[in-house]
Amino acid sequence: MMVTSTDFIPQKEIIEILGIVKGNTIRAKHLGKDIMSGFKHLVGGELKEYTIMLDEARDVAYEKMVAEAKEKGADAVITMRFSTSGISQGAAEVLCYGTAVKVVDK
């Protein structure tokens, strides 16, 4: 499955738009790690626990989006984007979305 953030794919022609596809997940960190991040917040620096959490969440959301595109019979997803929102202290939603399309070689 080809996935791109552009609205076209070089050397391919879009022959059908199948619609918007998306995948999302909400993740929270373990309380102990959340407390350690709170200490790090006081002294400064990267909050590695949250970096890891969001990286894992992006992977899950991406895979869910690709699975939905495959269910629709897509060859590719164009204009793929990520969106992140805070849900509560220590929890975040990651949404991955794009447009599922059928393509052929030019």
C-alpha positions, 0 to 999 in steps of 0.5 A: 500500500502506497501512502503519501502526504501529497495529493498525487503520486508520480507516474500514477493516475488516480482513476477512482477516489474511494473516500476518506480513511482514518485510524485513531487511538487514545494512549495513556502512560503508566502512573509511575512513568507519568510521575517521572515525567512530572519531575522532568517537567520541573527541571526541563528536557525531553519527556521521553516517556511521552515521546515513546507513547506518541510514536507508538500511537502514531504507528497504531493509528497509521496501521488502522488507516491502512487496514481501512483503505485495504478494506475499501480496495484502495491501491494507495492513500493520498494526502495522509495527515496526523493529528494529535489532541490531549484528552486528559493529563497523560493521555492523548489521541492520535488520528491518522487520515487520508484519501483512499484511491485506486491508481494505475501506471501512466 
